[in-house]
Amino acid sequence: MPDMLVKLYDLPPLGPAMDRQREQGINIRRGLAPEKALALSWVRERFSEYWVSEADVAFSRHPPTIMLAQRGEQLLGFACYDTTHKNFFGPTGVDEAERGLGIGTALLLAALHDMRSAGYMYGIIGWAGPTAYYEKVVGAAIITDSEPPGSYRGMLGTQAIFHEGAPGDSFLDH
């Protein structure tokens, strides 16, 4: 899976995606430190230990660089940025039972717009599994010769990941 580049100055508007979520009773917002343990447990149960580590870093930033999707007290999805590297989007995931509602797209756009507000002009989607999705939704382009991503080379456990794969397609709106 390659890395992808996104022009943050040319993103689709955030409003329509957020409105769609509100209409479904879903709130997309920045995570708060007091909910870190609950959110990390949720990520661990549904995705991977690597993603738990990255979400943990996102909660440790001030302000946190993790966006959450929730309906009432129920966590539905998350999206992080600035975790493994500065200016990197990901990981992101939506509960399998909640996919197809536009939650992943709203989380993606919320995080990318937040990155733009932080001053980034371009963003990198690290190890982007669903490249066609990112191309369609935010105009992302594959970074040539970025597979396997250099940003993860030499990391503990990469042999298993590069051979077994990451938990991809976990946030797509099918």
C-alpha positions as CSV (number, residue, x, y, z in Angstrom):
1,M,0.0,0.0,0.0
2,P,1.5,3.3,-1.0
3,D,1.5,6.7,0.7
4,M,-0.7,9.4,-0.9
5,L,-0.5,13.2,-1.1
6,V,-3.4,15.5,-0.6
7,K,-3.7,19.2,-1.4
8,L,-5.2,20.5,1.8
9,Y,-5.8,23.9,0.2
10,D,-8.2,22.2,-2.2
11,L,-10.4,20.0,0.0
12,P,-14.1,19.5,-0.4
13,P,-16.1,21.5,2.0
14,L,-16.6,20.0,5.5
15,G,-20.2,21.3,6.1
16,P,-22.2,18.8,4.0
17,A,-20.4,15.7,5.5
18,M,-21.0,17.1,9.0
19,D,-24.6,17.9,8.2
20,R,-25.2,14.4,7.0
21,Q,-23.8,13.0,10.2
22,R,-25.9,15.3,12.4
23,E,-29.0,14.2,10.5
24,Q,-28.2,10.6,11.5
25,G,-27.7,11.6,15.2
26,I,-23.9,11.2,14.8
27,N,-21.5,13.7,16.3
28,I,-18.0,14.2,14.8
29,R,-15.6,16.0,17.2
30,R,-12.1,16.1,18.6
31,G,-11.3,13.5,21.2
32,L,-10.8,14.6,24.8
33,A,-8.1,13.3,27.2
34,P,-10.5,11.8,29.8
35,E,-12.0,9.4,27.2
36,K,-8.6,8.1,26.1
37,A,-8.8,4.7,27.9
38,L,-12.2,4.0,26.5
39,A,-11.3,5.0,23.0
40,L,-8.0,3.0,23.0
41,S,-9.9,-0.1,24.3
42,W,-12.4,0.3,21.5
43,V,-9.6,0.6,18.8
44,R,-7.8,-2.4,20.3
45,E,-11.0,-4.6,20.1
46,R,-11.7,-3.7,16.5
47,F,-8.4,-3.0,14.7
48,S,-4.7,-3.4,15.7
49,E,-2.2,-2.8,18.4
50,Y,-0.3,-0.5,16.1
51,W,-3.4,1.6,15.7
52,V,-3.8,1.7,19.5
53,S,-0.2,3.1,19.8
54,E,-0.9,5.8,17.2
55,A,-4.3,6.7,18.7
56,D,-2.5,7.0,22.1
57,V,-0.1,9.5,20.6
58,A,-3.0,11.5,19.1
59,F,-4.6,11.8,22.5
60,S,-1.3,13.0,24.0
61,R,-1.1,16.0,21.8
62,H,-2.5,19.3,22.8
63,P,-5.0,19.8,21.3
64,P,-5.5,16.0,20.6
65,T,-5.2,15.1,17.0
66,I,-7.9,12.4,17.0
67,M,-11.4,12.9,15.7
68,L,-14.2,10.7,17.1
69,A,-17.6,9.8,15.7
70,Q,-20.2,9.0,18.3
71,R,-23.9,8.4,18.6
72,G,-24.9,9.1,22.2
73,E,-22.4,7.2,24.3
74,Q,-21.5,4.8,21.5
75,L,-18.1,5.3,19.7
76,L,-18.5,4.6,16.0
77,G,-15.2,5.6,14.5
78,F,-12.0,7.6,14.8
79,A,-9.4,9.3,12.7
80,C,-5.9,10.5,13.7
81,Y,-3.2,12.7,12.3
82,D,0.3,13.8,13.3
83,T,0.9,10.5,15.1
84,T,3.6,8.4,13.4
85,H,5.0,11.5,11.6
86,K,4.1,15.1,11.3
87,N,1.7,15.9,8.5
88,F,0.5,12.2,8.2
89,F,-3.2,11.3,8.3
90,G,-4.1,8.0,9.8
91,P,-5.0,5.6,11.2
92,T,-8.7,5.7,10.8
93,G,-11.4,3.2,11.3
94,V,-15.2,2.8,11.6
95,D,-17.1,0.1,13.4
96,E,-18.0,-2.6,10.9
97,A,-21.7,-2.4,11.8
98,E,-21.7,1.4,11.1
99,R,-20.1,1.5,7.7
100,G,-21.9,2.9,4.7
101,L,-23.2,6.0,6.6
102,G,-20.5,8.4,5.5
103,I,-18.8,8.3,8.9
104,G,-15.4,7.6,7.4
105,T,-15.7,10.4,5.0
106,A,-16.7,12.9,7.7
107,L,-13.8,11.8,9.9
108,L,-11.4,12.1,7.0
109,L,-12.5,15.5,6.1
110,A,-12.7,16.7,9.7
111,A,-9.1,15.6,10.2
112,L,-7.8,17.0,6.9
113,H,-9.5,20.3,7.5
114,D,-8.0,20.4,11.0
115,M,-4.5,19.8,9.4
116,R,-5.1,22.7,7.0
117,S,-6.1,24.9,10.0
118,A,-2.9,24.0,11.7
119,G,-1.0,25.4,8.7
120,Y,-0.2,22.4,6.5
121,M,-0.7,22.9,2.8
122,Y,-0.3,19.3,1.9
123,G,-1.0,16.1,3.8
124,I,0.3,12.6,3.5
125,I,-2.1,9.6,3.9
126,G,0.3,7.0,5.2
127,W,0.1,3.5,3.9
128,A,-3.2,4.2,2.1
129,G,-5.0,0.9,1.4
130,P,-8.0,2.1,-0.5
131,T,-6.3,4.4,-2.9
132,A,-9.4,4.8,-5.2
133,Y,-11.4,6.0,-2.3
134,Y,-8.9,8.7,-1.3
135,E,-8.6,9.7,-5.0
136,K,-12.3,10.1,-5.3
137,V,-13.1,11.8,-2.0
138,V,-10.1,14.2,-1.6
139,G,-8.2,14.1,-4.9
140,A,-5.3,12.3,-3.3
141,A,-2.4,11.1,-5.6
142,I,-0.2,8.1,-5.0
143,I,3.4,9.1,-4.1
144,T,5.7,7.3,-6.5
145,D,7.9,4.6,-5.1
146,S,6.3,4.8,-1.7
147,E,5.5,1.1,-1.4
148,P,6.3,-0.3,1.1
149,P,6.2,3.1,2.8
150,G,9.6,4.3,3.8
151,S,8.1,5.8,6.9
152,Y,7.5,2.3,8.3
153,R,10.6,0.5,7.1
154,G,12.7,-0.9,10.0
155,M,9.8,-0.5,12.5
156,L,9.4,-3.4,14.9
157,G,6.9,-5.9,13.5
158,T,7.1,-4.6,9.9
159,Q,7.9,-8.0,8.5
160,A,4.5,-9.3,9.7
161,I,2.7,-6.2,8.5
162,F,4.3,-6.1,5.1
163,H,3.5,-9.7,4.5
164,E,0.1,-10.0,6.3
165,G,-1.1,-6.4,5.6
166,A,-2.6,-3.7,7.7
167,P,-6.2,-3.7,8.7
168,G,-7.1,-1.9,5.5
169,D,-10.6,-0.9,4.3
170,S,-11.7,-0.5,7.9
171,F,-13.2,2.9,7.4
172,L,-14.6,2.8,3.9
173,D,-18.1,3.8,3.2
174,H,-19.2,0.8,1.0
